[in-house]
Amino acid sequence: MTTATAMAQALASGETTSAQLVAAAIDHARQPDSAAVMITVTGDRARYQAEACDRRALRGTRRSRLDGVPIVWKDVFDVQGTVTTCGSASHLHDEPAATDSHLVRRVHDGGLVTIGKTNLSEFAFSGLGINLCFGTPGNPVDPELIPGGSSSGSAVAVARGIVPLAVGTDTSGSVRVPAALCGIVGYRASPGRYGPHDFAPLSATLDSVGMFATTVEDLAALDRVLVPGGSGRGQLPPRFVVPAGEWSEDVAVEISEDFDRAVAGLRAAGADVRICHMPSLSNAQKLMDDNGTIVGAEAFRLHRHRLDSTLPIELATRRRLENNTRTSNSIGPVYAAMSVLRAEFAADLGDATLLCPTVRRIPPSAADLRSDPDWYDSANAAVLRTTMVLSYLGSCGITLPAPAVRPGPRTGILLSRPSDDDVALLNCAAWVQRVTTTAI
């Protein structure tokens, strides 16, 4: 797959034009096998933007290193002239957006070209990536398997090479999970890193922007378009903490083998990797197990009116809303402890980076889950269990493809740092990707 960095170099040297890159992306996005990946293809807008990029290149006034590179957006962001569906049939007949979302405008100001908007779990309220209205994007490793969600279309668009960069949102794991299951890199930025959130919310307390690419270098390049400066290598080789307990032990054999192989490679490269108990992590998980999740409570408050509406929603969405009916009353202790636990999480880590498997199970078949509501709901809770508690603790995180020597579904290794440690996280992740890629 061609990376955004490679495209940027080719554009800078005159080997290609943005118009050529964008034409190829539009063609790929409109192929029949991309129908469940893309909800909207903004062909006219993309061609216009690409032509403007090429004129800037001729004048020597490119807006950024990534000027002219194609990008797609999860369909919770407004793109002028398109309906923001949130992956739901209930929004199919809404009015088109009058303006772009704040982040869409900023990325356009950096010269990137919007190809369209991608599919997702309905209302971004599932980690599985299944969508009955727009279709379920096929996992690029095996199209019968779930792609992960909620930012399923964004992950698959990058994994299949439609575009080198995609933007999603990550509340409970909605970028990290599909990136891991699709074998690419997914980054959950610290909440607010890119300014106010004006995408369609799920949980205002925990929502954050996330990005997909095939390399950390590409993610860092896009981050620098939005947050200039902030470079620095940090401590290399880095220190890692692997959390003892369910986060590293309650995992499938295949995932454990992939993770152990990655840890061995990091140690061989000079990293200090220690297995430690993380009290903040354990306490946060118990608190949510006992009282429910902030995401569940806030999603219910936001969408409970849909339980009595005649507008269509998926049965799985209805079940999750109904299951959180009482969470709004029990969630108080989870809110009350959040700031203290976040400070404890930062203290527990110190200058180390948390390291663990991104997901704990191999992805199941989408058809099997659709036929068994109980399995569907338990699989959704399981796939998000690791990333959800880290979101609650405010962490920024990056999942990288685990070095696998076996065929079949991919898994991820997750690096997490306390909120606002994004630069240190990106630098650490770049080092890890170099080491694990060499190990393969």
KAHU-V713445 format. One record per residue. N is the residue number from 1. RES is the residue in three letters. SS is DSSP state (a for helix, b for strand, c for the rest). NEAR is the number of other ideal C-beta (glycine too) atoms within 8 Angstrom. D_CENTER is the distance of its C-alpha to the mean C-alpha in Angstrom with 2 decimals. Layout:
# KAHU-V713445
n:N res:RES ss:SS near:NEAR d_center:D_CENTER
n:N res:RES ss:SS near:NEAR d_center:D_CENTER
This chain:
# KAHU-V713445
n:1 res:MET ss:c near:7 d_center:18.74
n:2 res:THR ss:c near:6 d_center:19.58
n:3 res:THR ss:c near:12 d_center:17.45
n:4 res:ALA ss:a near:13 d_center:17.19
n:5 res:THR ss:a near:10 d_center:19.57
n:6 res:ALA ss:a near:8 d_center:22.01
n:7 res:MET ss:a near:15 d_center:22.00
n:8 res:ALA ss:a near:14 d_center:22.68
n:9 res:GLN ss:a near:8 d_center:25.52
n:10 res:ALA ss:a near:9 d_center:26.98
n:11 res:LEU ss:a near:18 d_center:26.99
n:12 res:ALA ss:a near:9 d_center:28.60
n:13 res:SER ss:a near:6 d_center:31.25
n:14 res:GLY ss:c near:6 d_center:32.05
n:15 res:GLU ss:c near:5 d_center:31.26
n:16 res:THR ss:c near:8 d_center:29.27
n:17 res:THR ss:c near:10 d_center:28.60
n:18 res:SER ss:a near:16 d_center:25.66
n:19 res:ALA ss:a near:10 d_center:27.53
n:20 res:GLN ss:a near:8 d_center:27.54
n:21 res:LEU ss:a near:16 d_center:23.86
n:22 res:VAL ss:a near:15 d_center:23.04
n:23 res:ALA ss:a near:10 d_center:25.66
n:24 res:ALA ss:a near:8 d_center:24.20
n:25 res:ALA ss:a near:13 d_center:20.67
n:26 res:ILE ss:a near:13 d_center:22.31
n:27 res:ASP ss:a near:8 d_center:24.43
n:28 res:HIS ss:a near:11 d_center:21.62
n:29 res:ALA ss:a near:16 d_center:19.67
n:30 res:ARG ss:c near:9 d_center:22.95
n:31 res:GLN ss:c near:7 d_center:23.81
n:32 res:PRO ss:a near:4 d_center:24.40
n:33 res:ASP ss:a near:5 d_center:21.80
n:34 res:SER ss:a near:13 d_center:19.09
n:35 res:ALA ss:c near:7 d_center:20.35
n:36 res:ALA ss:c near:11 d_center:17.73
n:37 res:VAL ss:c near:13 d_center:14.87
n:38 res:MET ss:b near:16 d_center:16.16
n:39 res:ILE ss:b near:11 d_center:17.56
n:40 res:THR ss:b near:10 d_center:19.29
n:41 res:VAL ss:b near:9 d_center:20.41
n:42 res:THR ss:c near:13 d_center:21.88
n:43 res:GLY ss:a near:9 d_center:24.37
n:44 res:ASP ss:a near:6 d_center:27.07
n:45 res:ARG ss:a near:11 d_center:24.91
n:46 res:ALA ss:a near:16 d_center:23.23
n:47 res:ARG ss:a near:12 d_center:26.69
n:48 res:TYR ss:a near:8 d_center:28.10
n:49 res:GLN ss:a near:13 d_center:25.45
n:50 res:ALA ss:a near:16 d_center:25.88
n:51 res:GLU ss:a near:10 d_center:29.63
n:52 res:ALA ss:a near:8 d_center:29.34
n:53 res:CYS ss:a near:15 d_center:27.27
n:54 res:ASP ss:a near:12 d_center:30.02
n:55 res:ARG ss:a near:8 d_center:32.71
n:56 res:ARG ss:a near:12 d_center:31.17
n:57 res:ALA ss:a near:15 d_center:31.06
n:58 res:LEU ss:a near:6 d_center:34.76
n:59 res:ARG ss:a near:6 d_center:35.62
n:60 res:GLY ss:c near:5 d_center:33.73
n:61 res:THR ss:c near:5 d_center:31.68
n:62 res:ARG ss:c near:13 d_center:28.09
n:63 res:ARG ss:c near:8 d_center:25.78
n:64 res:SER ss:c near:9 d_center:23.45
n:65 res:ARG ss:c near:9 d_center:22.78
n:66 res:LEU ss:c near:14 d_center:20.20
n:67 res:ASP ss:c near:16 d_center:22.66
n:68 res:GLY ss:c near:17 d_center:22.78
n:69 res:VAL ss:c near:16 d_center:19.48
n:70 res:PRO ss:b near:14 d_center:17.73
n:71 res:ILE ss:b near:13 d_center:14.33
n:72 res:VAL ss:b near:18 d_center:12.86
n:73 res:TRP ss:b near:14 d_center:11.35
n:74 res:LYS ss:b near:17 d_center:9.89
n:75 res:ASP ss:c near:15 d_center:13.25
n:76 res:VAL ss:c near:10 d_center:13.14
n:77 res:PHE ss:c near:15 d_center:14.17
n:78 res:ASP ss:c near:12 d_center:17.89
n:79 res:VAL ss:c near:17 d_center:19.19
n:80 res:GLN ss:c near:10 d_center:22.95
n:81 res:GLY ss:c near:7 d_center:24.95
n:82 res:THR ss:c near:11 d_center:22.31
n:83 res:VAL ss:c near:11 d_center:21.78
n:84 res:THR ss:c near:14 d_center:18.56
n:85 res:THR ss:c near:11 d_center:18.44
n:86 res:CYS ss:c near:12 d_center:15.47
n:87 res:GLY ss:c near:15 d_center:15.79
n:88 res:SER ss:c near:14 d_center:19.18
n:89 res:ALA ss:a near:8 d_center:22.72
n:90 res:SER ss:a near:9 d_center:23.93
n:91 res:HIS ss:a near:10 d_center:22.71
n:92 res:LEU ss:c near:9 d_center:23.99
n:93 res:HIS ss:c near:4 d_center:27.09
n:94 res:ASP ss:c near:8 d_center:25.82
n:95 res:GLU ss:c near:5 d_center:27.04
n:96 res:PRO ss:c near:8 d_center:25.06
n:97 res:ALA ss:c near:13 d_center:23.44
n:98 res:ALA ss:c near:5 d_center:26.15
n:99 res:THR ss:c near:7 d_center:24.02
n:100 res:ASP ss:c near:11 d_center:20.64
n:101 res:SER ss:c near:12 d_center:18.16
n:102 res:HIS ss:a near:9 d_center:18.64
n:103 res:LEU ss:a near:14 d_center:15.57
n:104 res:VAL ss:a near:13 d_center:16.45
n:105 res:ARG ss:a near:10 d_center:19.94
n:106 res:ARG ss:a near:11 d_center:19.06
n:107 res:VAL ss:a near:14 d_center:17.17
n:108 res:HIS ss:a near:11 d_center:20.16
n:109 res:ASP ss:a near:7 d_center:22.47
n:110 res:GLY ss:c near:12 d_center:21.08
n:111 res:GLY ss:c near:14 d_center:22.17
n:112 res:LEU ss:c near:16 d_center:19.07
n:113 res:VAL ss:b near:15 d_center:19.74
n:114 res:THR ss:b near:15 d_center:17.91
n:115 res:ILE ss:b near:15 d_center:18.30
n:116 res:GLY ss:b near:15 d_center:17.10
n:117 res:LYS ss:b near:14 d_center:14.66
n:118 res:THR ss:b near:19 d_center:12.55
n:119 res:ASN ss:c near:14 d_center:12.88
n:120 res:LEU ss:c near:20 d_center:11.12
n:121 res:SER ss:c near:16 d_center:12.57
n:122 res:GLU ss:a near:15 d_center:15.46
n:123 res:PHE ss:a near:12 d_center:14.88
n:124 res:ALA ss:a near:18 d_center:11.24
n:125 res:PHE ss:c near:11 d_center:13.37
n:126 res:SER ss:c near:14 d_center:12.58
n:127 res:GLY ss:c near:15 d_center:10.48
n:128 res:LEU ss:c near:14 d_center:12.53
n:129 res:GLY ss:c near:19 d_center:11.65
n:130 res:ILE ss:c near:14 d_center:15.41
n:131 res:ASN ss:c near:16 d_center:16.89
n:132 res:LEU ss:c near:5 d_center:20.70
n:133 res:CYS ss:c near:11 d_center:21.32
n:134 res:PHE ss:c near:8 d_center:19.42
n:135 res:GLY ss:c near:8 d_center:19.23
n:136 res:THR ss:c near:12 d_center:16.63
n:137 res:PRO ss:c near:14 d_center:14.96
n:138 res:GLY ss:c near:12 d_center:16.51
n:139 res:ASN ss:c near:16 d_center:14.85
n:140 res:PRO ss:c near:10 d_center:15.96
n:141 res:VAL ss:c near:9 d_center:17.76
n:142 res:ASP ss:c near:8 d_center:19.58
n:143 res:PRO ss:c near:6 d_center:19.27
n:144 res:GLU ss:c near:8 d_center:20.76
n:145 res:LEU ss:b near:14 d_center:17.91
n:146 res:ILE ss:c near:15 d_center:14.96
n:147 res:PRO ss:c near:17 d_center:11.77
n:148 res:GLY ss:c near:18 d_center:9.67
n:149 res:GLY ss:c near:17 d_center:8.13
n:150 res:SER ss:c near:17 d_center:8.12
n:151 res:SER ss:c near:19 d_center:6.15
n:152 res:SER ss:a near:18 d_center:8.58
n:153 res:GLY ss:a near:17 d_center:10.45
n:154 res:SER ss:a near:18 d_center:8.11
n:155 res:ALA ss:a near:22 d_center:7.33
n:156 res:VAL ss:a near:17 d_center:11.06
n:157 res:ALA ss:a near:17 d_center:12.26
n:158 res:VAL ss:a near:18 d_center:11.37
n:159 res:ALA ss:a near:12 d_center:12.50
n:160 res:ARG ss:c near:10 d_center:15.63
n:161 res:GLY ss:c near:9 d_center:16.42
n:162 res:ILE ss:c near:13 d_center:16.65
n:163 res:VAL ss:c near:13 d_center:15.11
n:164 res:PRO ss:c near:14 d_center:14.07
n:165 res:LEU ss:b near:17 d_center:11.38
n:166 res:ALA ss:b near:17 d_center:9.00
n:167 res:VAL ss:b near:15 d_center:7.61
n:168 res:GLY ss:b near:19 d_center:5.61
n:169 res:THR ss:b near:16 d_center:6.04
n:170 res:ASP ss:c near:17 d_center:5.46
n:171 res:THR ss:c near:14 d_center:9.02
n:172 res:SER ss:c near:13 d_center:9.73
n:173 res:GLY ss:c near:14 d_center:6.75
n:174 res:SER ss:c near:18 d_center:5.02
n:175 res:VAL ss:c near:18 d_center:1.41
n:176 res:ARG ss:a near:18 d_center:4.49
n:177 res:VAL ss:a near:18 d_center:6.79
n:178 res:PRO ss:a near:21 d_center:6.58
n:179 res:ALA ss:a near:16 d_center:6.25
n:180 res:ALA ss:a near:17 d_center:9.13
n:181 res:LEU ss:a near:19 d_center:10.99
n:182 res:CYS ss:a near:16 d_center:11.01
n:183 res:GLY ss:c near:9 d_center:12.16
n:184 res:ILE ss:c near:12 d_center:10.10
n:185 res:VAL ss:b near:17 d_center:8.51
n:186 res:GLY ss:b near:19 d_center:5.00
n:187 res:TYR ss:b near:16 d_center:5.85
n:188 res:ARG ss:b near:14 d_center:6.04
n:189 res:ALA ss:c near:13 d_center:9.28
n:190 res:SER ss:c near:11 d_center:12.30
n:191 res:PRO ss:c near:10 d_center:13.05
n:192 res:GLY ss:c near:8 d_center:15.31
n:193 res:ARG ss:c near:12 d_center:14.83
n:194 res:TYR ss:c near:9 d_center:14.94
n:195 res:GLY ss:c near:6 d_center:17.54
n:196 res:PRO ss:c near:5 d_center:18.07
n:197 res:HIS ss:c near:10 d_center:15.53
n:198 res:ASP ss:c near:7 d_center:17.16
n:199 res:PHE ss:c near:13 d_center:14.56
n:200 res:ALA ss:c near:9 d_center:15.50
n:201 res:PRO ss:c near:8 d_center:14.94
n:202 res:LEU ss:c near:13 d_center:14.43
n:203 res:SER ss:c near:12 d_center:15.38
n:204 res:ALA ss:c near:7 d_center:16.64
n:205 res:THR ss:c near:7 d_center:17.09
n:206 res:LEU ss:c near:13 d_center:13.57
n:207 res:ASP ss:c near:13 d_center:11.32
n:208 res:SER ss:c near:15 d_center:9.40
n:209 res:VAL ss:b near:13 d_center:7.88
n:210 res:GLY ss:b near:16 d_center:4.75
n:211 res:MET ss:b near:15 d_center:5.60
n:212 res:PHE ss:b near:19 d_center:6.26
n:213 res:ALA ss:b near:17 d_center:9.83
n:214 res:THR ss:c near:10 d_center:12.37
n:215 res:THR ss:c near:10 d_center:13.70
n:216 res:VAL ss:a near:13 d_center:13.21
n:217 res:GLU ss:a near:9 d_center:16.12
n:218 res:ASP ss:a near:15 d_center:14.37
n:219 res:LEU ss:a near:14 d_center:11.63
n:220 res:ALA ss:a near:10 d_center:14.66
n:221 res:ALA ss:a near:13 d_center:16.61
n:222 res:LEU ss:a near:15 d_center:14.36
n:223 res:ASP ss:a near:13 d_center:14.20
n:224 res:ARG ss:a near:12 d_center:18.00
n:225 res:VAL ss:a near:12 d_center:18.46
n:226 res:LEU ss:a near:11 d_center:17.18
n:227 res:VAL ss:c near:8 d_center:18.64
n:228 res:PRO ss:c near:5 d_center:21.68
n:229 res:GLY ss:c near:5 d_center:23.20
n:230 res:GLY ss:c near:8 d_center:21.98
n:231 res:SER ss:c near:5 d_center:22.49
n:232 res:GLY ss:c near:7 d_center:24.07
n:233 res:ARG ss:c near:4 d_center:23.87
n:234 res:GLY ss:c near:9 d_center:24.24
n:235 res:GLN ss:c near:6 d_center:25.70
n:236 res:LEU ss:c near:8 d_center:25.67
n:237 res:PRO ss:c near:9 d_center:25.86
n:238 res:PRO ss:c near:13 d_center:23.67
n:239 res:ARG ss:b near:11 d_center:24.33
n:240 res:PHE ss:b near:13 d_center:22.11
n:241 res:VAL ss:b near:14 d_center:22.50
n:242 res:VAL ss:b near:13 d_center:21.69
n:243 res:PRO ss:b near:13 d_center:21.99
n:244 res:ALA ss:c near:10 d_center:24.89
n:245 res:GLY ss:c near:11 d_center:24.80
n:246 res:GLU ss:a near:7 d_center:22.43
n:247 res:TRP ss:a near:11 d_center:19.30
n:248 res:SER ss:a near:12 d_center:21.04
n:249 res:GLU ss:a near:7 d_center:23.85
n:250 res:ASP ss:c near:6 d_center:22.80
n:251 res:VAL ss:c near:10 d_center:20.98
n:252 res:ALA ss:c near:8 d_center:22.12
n:253 res:VAL ss:a near:5 d_center:24.56
n:254 res:GLU ss:a near:11 d_center:22.55
n:255 res:ILE ss:a near:15 d_center:19.55
n:256 res:SER ss:a near:10 d_center:22.11
n:257 res:GLU ss:a near:8 d_center:23.80
n:258 res:ASP ss:a near:14 d_center:20.76
n:259 res:PHE ss:a near:15 d_center:19.91
n:260 res:ASP ss:a near:8 d_center:23.60
n:261 res:ARG ss:a near:13 d_center:23.89
n:262 res:ALA ss:a near:13 d_center:21.15
n:263 res:VAL ss:a near:11 d_center:22.92
n:264 res:ALA ss:a near:8 d_center:26.23
n:265 res:GLY ss:a near:13 d_center:25.09
n:266 res:LEU ss:a near:15 d_center:23.92
n:267 res:ARG ss:a near:9 d_center:27.24
n:268 res:ALA ss:a near:7 d_center:29.19
n:269 res:ALA ss:c near:8 d_center:27.72
n:270 res:GLY ss:c near:5 d_center:28.99
n:271 res:ALA ss:c near:11 d_center:26.18
n:272 res:ASP ss:b near:8 d_center:27.34
n:273 res:VAL ss:b near:11 d_center:25.40
n:274 res:ARG ss:b near:9 d_center:26.78
n:275 res:ILE ss:b near:8 d_center:26.27
n:276 res:CYS ss:b near:9 d_center:26.78
n:277 res:HIS ss:c near:7 d_center:26.78
n:278 res:MET ss:c near:14 d_center:24.43
n:279 res:PRO ss:a near:8 d_center:26.32
n:280 res:SER ss:a near:13 d_center:23.74
n:281 res:LEU ss:a near:14 d_center:21.16
n:282 res:SER ss:a near:10 d_center:23.88
n:283 res:ASN ss:a near:11 d_center:25.21
n:284 res:ALA ss:a near:14 d_center:21.95
n:285 res:GLN ss:a near:10 d_center:21.32
n:286 res:LYS ss:a near:8 d_center:24.94
n:287 res:LEU ss:a near:12 d_center:24.82
n:288 res:MET ss:a near:13 d_center:22.05
n:289 res:ASP ss:a near:6 d_center:23.82
n:290 res:ASP ss:a near:6 d_center:26.99
n:291 res:ASN ss:a near:11 d_center:25.95
n:292 res:GLY ss:c near:11 d_center:22.72
n:293 res:THR ss:c near:12 d_center:19.39
n:294 res:ILE ss:a near:13 d_center:18.90
n:295 res:VAL ss:a near:13 d_center:16.14
n:296 res:GLY ss:a near:13 d_center:18.78
n:297 res:ALA ss:a near:13 d_center:21.49
n:298 res:GLU ss:a near:13 d_center:19.90
n:299 res:ALA ss:a near:15 d_center:18.58
n:300 res:PHE ss:a near:13 d_center:22.16
n:301 res:ARG ss:a near:8 d_center:23.75
n:302 res:LEU ss:a near:8 d_center:21.78
n:303 res:HIS ss:a near:11 d_center:22.30
n:304 res:ARG ss:a near:9 d_center:25.44
n:305 res:HIS ss:a near:6 d_center:27.61
n:306 res:ARG ss:a near:12 d_center:26.12
n:307 res:LEU ss:a near:8 d_center:27.88
n:308 res:ASP ss:a near:4 d_center:31.17
n:309 res:SER ss:c near:8 d_center:30.19
n:310 res:THR ss:c near:2 d_center:31.40
n:311 res:LEU ss:c near:7 d_center:28.20
n:312 res:PRO ss:c near:7 d_center:26.37
n:313 res:ILE ss:c near:11 d_center:23.36
n:314 res:GLU ss:c near:11 d_center:22.30
n:315 res:LEU ss:a near:6 d_center:24.26
n:316 res:ALA ss:a near:13 d_center:21.28
n:317 res:THR ss:a near:15 d_center:20.04
n:318 res:ARG ss:a near:11 d_center:23.66
n:319 res:ARG ss:a near:10 d_center:23.90
n:320 res:ARG ss:a near:14 d_center:20.96
n:321 res:LEU ss:a near:14 d_center:22.52
n:322 res:GLU ss:a near:8 d_center:25.94
n:323 res:ASN ss:a near:8 d_center:24.87
n:324 res:ASN ss:c near:13 d_center:23.82
n:325 res:THR ss:c near:9 d_center:27.11
n:326 res:ARG ss:c near:7 d_center:28.52
n:327 res:THR ss:a near:13 d_center:25.48
n:328 res:SER ss:a near:10 d_center:26.27
n:329 res:ASN ss:a near:5 d_center:29.60
n:330 res:SER ss:a near:9 d_center:28.51
n:331 res:ILE ss:c near:14 d_center:25.49
n:332 res:GLY ss:a near:7 d_center:27.69
n:333 res:PRO ss:a near:10 d_center:27.80
n:334 res:VAL ss:a near:14 d_center:24.02
n:335 res:TYR ss:a near:9 d_center:23.97
n:336 res:ALA ss:a near:6 d_center:27.12
n:337 res:ALA ss:a near:11 d_center:25.94
n:338 res:MET ss:a near:11 d_center:22.55
n:339 res:SER ss:a near:6 d_center:23.85
n:340 res:VAL ss:a near:7 d_center:26.16
n:341 res:LEU ss:a near:14 d_center:23.65
n:342 res:ARG ss:a near:13 d_center:21.25
n:343 res:ALA ss:a near:8 d_center:24.29
n:344 res:GLU ss:a near:11 d_center:25.24
n:345 res:PHE ss:a near:16 d_center:21.86
n:346 res:ALA ss:a near:8 d_center:22.31
n:347 res:ALA ss:a near:8 d_center:25.92
n:348 res:ASP ss:a near:12 d_center:25.19
n:349 res:LEU ss:a near:13 d_center:23.00
n:350 res:GLY ss:c near:5 d_center:25.26
n:351 res:ASP ss:c near:5 d_center:24.49
n:352 res:ALA ss:c near:11 d_center:22.63
n:353 res:THR ss:b near:14 d_center:18.96
n:354 res:LEU ss:b near:16 d_center:17.84
n:355 res:LEU ss:b near:12 d_center:17.29
n:356 res:CYS ss:b near:13 d_center:16.63
n:357 res:PRO ss:b near:17 d_center:15.22
n:358 res:THR ss:c near:14 d_center:11.60
n:359 res:VAL ss:c near:14 d_center:13.09
n:360 res:ARG ss:c near:11 d_center:16.83
n:361 res:ARG ss:c near:11 d_center:17.87
n:362 res:ILE ss:c near:9 d_center:17.94
n:363 res:PRO ss:c near:12 d_center:16.35
n:364 res:PRO ss:c near:11 d_center:19.22
n:365 res:SER ss:b near:8 d_center:20.63
n:366 res:ALA ss:a near:13 d_center:19.43
n:367 res:ALA ss:a near:7 d_center:23.14
n:368 res:ASP ss:a near:9 d_center:24.15
n:369 res:LEU ss:a near:14 d_center:21.79
n:370 res:ARG ss:a near:8 d_center:23.01
n:371 res:SER ss:c near:5 d_center:26.56
n:372 res:ASP ss:c near:8 d_center:26.27
n:373 res:PRO ss:a near:8 d_center:25.01
n:374 res:ASP ss:a near:6 d_center:25.48
n:375 res:TRP ss:a near:10 d_center:23.48
n:376 res:TYR ss:a near:13 d_center:20.72
n:377 res:ASP ss:a near:12 d_center:20.53
n:378 res:SER ss:a near:8 d_center:20.93
n:379 res:ALA ss:a near:12 d_center:18.29
n:380 res:ASN ss:a near:13 d_center:15.75
n:381 res:ALA ss:a near:8 d_center:16.87
n:382 res:ALA ss:a near:9 d_center:16.92
n:383 res:VAL ss:a near:15 d_center:13.49
n:384 res:LEU ss:c near:12 d_center:12.07
n:385 res:ARG ss:a near:10 d_center:15.06
n:386 res:THR ss:a near:14 d_center:13.99
n:387 res:THR ss:a near:17 d_center:10.70
n:388 res:MET ss:a near:13 d_center:12.50
n:389 res:VAL ss:a near:12 d_center:15.42
n:390 res:LEU ss:a near:12 d_center:13.64
n:391 res:SER ss:a near:16 d_center:12.09
n:392 res:TYR ss:a near:14 d_center:15.73
n:393 res:LEU ss:c near:13 d_center:16.99
n:394 res:GLY ss:c near:11 d_center:15.11
n:395 res:SER ss:c near:13 d_center:13.45
n:396 res:CYS ss:b near:16 d_center:11.14
n:397 res:GLY ss:b near:14 d_center:9.53
n:398 res:ILE ss:b near:16 d_center:8.74
n:399 res:THR ss:b near:14 d_center:8.85
n:400 res:LEU ss:b near:13 d_center:11.49
n:401 res:PRO ss:b near:13 d_center:13.35
n:402 res:ALA ss:c near:15 d_center:16.30
n:403 res:PRO ss:c near:12 d_center:19.63
n:404 res:ALA ss:c near:10 d_center:20.98
n:405 res:VAL ss:c near:5 d_center:24.55
n:406 res:ARG ss:c near:5 d_center:24.60
n:407 res:PRO ss:c near:2 d_center:23.73
n:408 res:GLY ss:c near:7 d_center:21.42
n:409 res:PRO ss:c near:11 d_center:17.90
n:410 res:ARG ss:c near:11 d_center:15.60
n:411 res:THR ss:c near:17 d_center:14.30
n:412 res:GLY ss:b near:16 d_center:12.38
n:413 res:ILE ss:b near:17 d_center:13.72
n:414 res:LEU ss:b near:17 d_center:11.95
n:415 res:LEU ss:b near:15 d_center:13.34
n:416 res:SER ss:b near:11 d_center:13.48
n:417 res:ARG ss:b near:14 d_center:15.80
n:418 res:PRO ss:c near:12 d_center:17.26
n:419 res:SER ss:c near:9 d_center:16.23
n:420 res:ASP ss:c near:7 d_center:17.20
n:421 res:ASP ss:c near:10 d_center:17.47
n:422 res:ASP ss:a near:13 d_center:14.80
n:423 res:VAL ss:a near:10 d_center:17.44
n:424 res:ALA ss:a near:11 d_center:18.64
n:425 res:LEU ss:a near:15 d_center:15.25
n:426 res:LEU ss:a near:14 d_center:14.66
n:427 res:ASN ss:a near:12 d_center:18.26
n:428 res:CYS ss:a near:14 d_center:18.13
n:429 res:ALA ss:a near:14 d_center:15.15
n:430 res:ALA ss:a near:11 d_center:17.11
n:431 res:TRP ss:a near:11 d_center:20.12
n:432 res:VAL ss:a near:13 d_center:18.53
n:433 res:GLN ss:a near:12 d_center:17.27
n:434 res:ARG ss:a near:8 d_center:20.82
n:435 res:VAL ss:a near:12 d_center:22.40
n:436 res:THR ss:a near:16 d_center:20.50
n:437 res:THR ss:a near:8 d_center:20.84
n:438 res:THR ss:a near:7 d_center:24.51
n:439 res:ALA ss:a near:10 d_center:24.89
n:440 res:ILE ss:c near:7 d_center:23.95
